[in-house]
Amino acid sequence: MHHFSAGGLYNGLILLTDDETRSYWDHLTGEALHGPLAGRRLPVWSAPITTVAAALTRWPDATLSRSPGVGLKGRFMQWKHGRPHRGNFWLPPGFKRTMGALDARQALEAPGLAVIVDGDAAFFPLNTLAQPRSARVGDRDLTVAIDPLDHSPFAVDRDGERPFQVFTRWYGAAFTWPDLRLPEP
């Protein structure tokens, strides 16, 4: 068993550190990047992004809990940083110094959906998803769209299964999956 906390930044993304071995872990891939457990992988899964209103519409009997208040600093960061699809973008001091060479095919702050199937990684910029679109990632035919309830992007196959996917900024996806493709719109 591991107990994790934020341990630093690498390529503008948070690295997790486990208390037991002090190894550093990529929070998106589950891979230990440095330390005694370097090269090992933990299982990962997608965590869908939604809103309270959308969750209650989908699951009317759901019990929702609220975390403690974020405090003044947290509220400032939420205001300053904004929601990914609202166009506000700000990186805290020091983030860019942790980044390697940027992939210039998209603006570093461009929000979108990274979809990964059997090592094939594709990025769907949010501004290309005004209409649902079809795409093949790995061996799966997918529909990539914006959810009408919570306005978040998602990918689903014809059986209703969702592959591993992350709503992120371009830089996070491009640094995490170096062979990331941009499918034709």
C-alpha positions as CSV (number, residue, x, y, z in Angstrom):
1,M,0.0,0.0,0.0
2,H,1.2,3.5,-0.8
3,H,0.2,6.9,0.7
4,F,0.6,9.7,-1.8
5,S,1.0,13.4,-1.7
6,A,2.1,16.1,-4.1
7,G,5.9,15.9,-4.4
8,G,6.8,18.4,-7.1
9,L,6.4,19.5,-10.7
10,Y,7.7,18.0,-13.9
11,N,6.7,19.4,-17.3
12,G,4.1,21.6,-15.6
13,L,2.3,18.6,-14.0
14,I,2.2,17.5,-10.4
15,L,4.3,14.5,-9.5
16,L,3.1,12.4,-6.7
17,T,5.4,11.0,-4.0
18,D,4.7,7.9,-2.0
19,D,5.5,8.2,1.7
20,E,6.9,4.6,1.9
21,T,9.7,4.8,-0.7
22,R,9.8,8.5,-1.7
23,S,9.5,7.5,-5.3
24,Y,8.0,10.0,-7.7
25,W,5.0,9.0,-9.8
26,D,3.3,10.4,-12.9
27,H,-0.3,11.0,-11.8
28,L,-1.7,10.4,-15.3
29,T,0.1,7.2,-16.3
30,G,0.7,5.6,-12.9
31,E,4.4,5.1,-13.7
32,A,7.1,5.6,-11.1
33,L,9.6,8.0,-12.7
34,H,12.3,8.2,-10.1
35,G,13.3,6.5,-6.9
36,P,13.4,2.9,-5.7
37,L,10.2,2.0,-7.6
38,A,11.2,3.6,-10.9
39,G,9.7,1.8,-13.9
40,R,6.8,0.2,-11.9
41,R,3.2,1.1,-12.9
42,L,0.1,1.3,-10.8
43,P,-3.3,0.8,-12.5
44,V,-5.0,4.0,-13.7
45,W,-8.5,4.8,-14.7
46,S,-10.4,7.9,-15.9
47,A,-12.2,10.2,-13.5
48,P,-15.0,11.8,-15.3
49,I,-15.5,15.6,-14.8
50,T,-19.0,16.7,-14.2
51,T,-21.1,19.2,-12.3
52,V,-23.4,18.7,-9.3
53,A,-26.4,19.5,-11.4
54,A,-25.5,16.9,-14.0
55,A,-24.7,14.3,-11.4
56,L,-28.1,14.8,-9.7
57,T,-29.8,14.6,-13.1
58,R,-28.1,11.3,-14.0
59,W,-28.4,9.8,-10.5
60,P,-31.3,11.5,-8.6
61,D,-30.8,9.3,-5.5
62,A,-27.1,10.1,-5.3
63,T,-25.6,11.3,-2.0
64,L,-23.1,14.1,-2.7
65,S,-20.5,15.3,-0.2
66,R,-18.6,18.5,-0.1
67,S,-15.0,18.9,0.8
68,P,-14.0,21.6,3.3
69,G,-13.8,25.2,2.0
70,V,-10.8,26.0,-0.2
71,G,-9.9,29.1,1.7
72,L,-8.9,32.5,0.4
73,K,-5.9,31.3,-1.6
74,G,-7.9,28.5,-3.2
75,R,-10.7,30.9,-4.2
76,F,-8.1,33.3,-5.7
77,M,-6.6,30.4,-7.7
78,Q,-10.0,29.3,-8.9
79,W,-10.8,32.9,-10.0
80,K,-7.4,33.5,-11.6
81,H,-7.1,30.1,-13.3
82,G,-10.7,29.7,-14.3
83,R,-12.4,26.6,-15.7
84,P,-10.5,25.0,-18.6
85,H,-13.3,25.5,-21.1
86,R,-13.9,29.2,-20.2
87,G,-10.8,30.6,-21.8
88,N,-9.0,31.8,-18.7
89,F,-5.4,30.6,-18.5
90,W,-2.7,31.3,-16.0
91,L,0.2,29.2,-14.9
92,P,1.5,29.8,-11.3
93,P,5.1,31.0,-11.0
94,G,7.7,28.3,-11.7
95,F,5.5,26.0,-13.8
96,K,7.1,26.9,-17.1
97,R,10.6,26.4,-15.7
98,T,9.7,22.7,-15.1
99,M,8.7,22.2,-18.8
100,G,10.9,20.7,-21.6
101,A,10.6,21.7,-25.3
102,L,6.9,22.5,-26.0
103,D,5.1,20.8,-28.9
104,A,3.9,23.7,-31.0
105,R,1.1,21.9,-32.9
106,Q,-1.4,23.5,-30.5
107,A,-1.2,26.4,-28.1
108,L,0.2,25.1,-24.8
109,E,-3.0,26.1,-22.9
110,A,-5.5,24.6,-25.5
111,P,-8.0,22.5,-23.6
112,G,-9.0,19.1,-25.0
113,L,-9.6,15.5,-24.5
114,A,-6.7,13.0,-24.5
115,V,-7.8,9.5,-25.3
116,I,-5.5,6.5,-24.9
117,V,-6.2,3.0,-26.2
118,D,-3.5,0.3,-26.1
119,G,-0.7,2.9,-26.3
120,D,-2.3,4.9,-29.1
121,A,-2.9,8.5,-27.8
122,A,-5.0,11.1,-29.5
123,F,-5.9,14.7,-28.5
124,F,-9.2,16.3,-29.5
125,P,-9.0,20.0,-29.0
126,L,-12.2,21.4,-27.4
127,N,-12.7,23.9,-30.2
128,T,-13.1,21.0,-32.7
129,L,-16.0,19.4,-30.8
130,A,-18.9,21.7,-31.5
131,Q,-20.4,18.7,-33.2
132,P,-19.9,15.0,-32.2
133,R,-17.2,13.4,-34.3
134,S,-16.0,9.9,-35.1
135,A,-12.4,8.8,-34.6
136,R,-10.4,5.6,-34.4
137,V,-8.0,5.4,-31.5
138,G,-6.1,2.1,-31.1
139,D,-8.5,-0.6,-32.3
140,R,-11.6,1.2,-31.2
141,D,-14.1,3.3,-33.2
142,L,-15.2,6.2,-31.0
143,T,-17.6,9.1,-30.9
144,V,-16.0,12.1,-29.3
145,A,-18.5,14.8,-28.2
146,I,-19.4,17.4,-25.5
147,D,-21.9,16.2,-22.9
148,P,-25.0,18.4,-23.0
149,L,-25.5,18.2,-19.2
150,D,-22.1,19.2,-17.9
151,H,-20.4,20.6,-21.1
152,S,-17.3,18.3,-20.7
153,P,-15.8,16.4,-23.5
154,F,-16.0,12.6,-23.5
155,A,-15.2,9.6,-25.8
156,V,-17.3,6.5,-26.0
157,D,-17.3,3.4,-28.3
158,R,-20.4,1.9,-29.9
159,D,-20.9,-0.5,-26.9
160,G,-21.1,2.5,-24.6
161,E,-17.7,1.9,-23.0
162,R,-15.4,4.8,-22.3
163,P,-11.7,4.2,-22.9
164,F,-9.0,5.9,-20.7
165,Q,-9.5,9.6,-21.2
166,V,-8.3,12.8,-19.6
167,F,-9.7,16.4,-20.0
168,T,-6.5,18.4,-19.9
169,R,-4.5,21.1,-21.5
170,W,-2.4,20.5,-24.6
171,Y,0.9,20.7,-22.7
172,G,-0.1,18.1,-20.2
173,A,-1.1,15.6,-22.8
174,A,1.8,16.3,-25.2
175,F,4.4,15.9,-22.4
176,T,2.7,12.8,-21.0
177,W,2.2,11.0,-24.3
178,P,5.1,12.1,-26.7
179,D,3.6,10.3,-29.7
180,L,0.2,12.1,-29.2
181,R,-1.8,12.4,-32.5
182,L,-4.1,15.2,-33.5
183,P,-6.8,13.4,-35.6
184,E,-8.2,15.3,-38.6
185,P,-11.4,17.2,-37.7
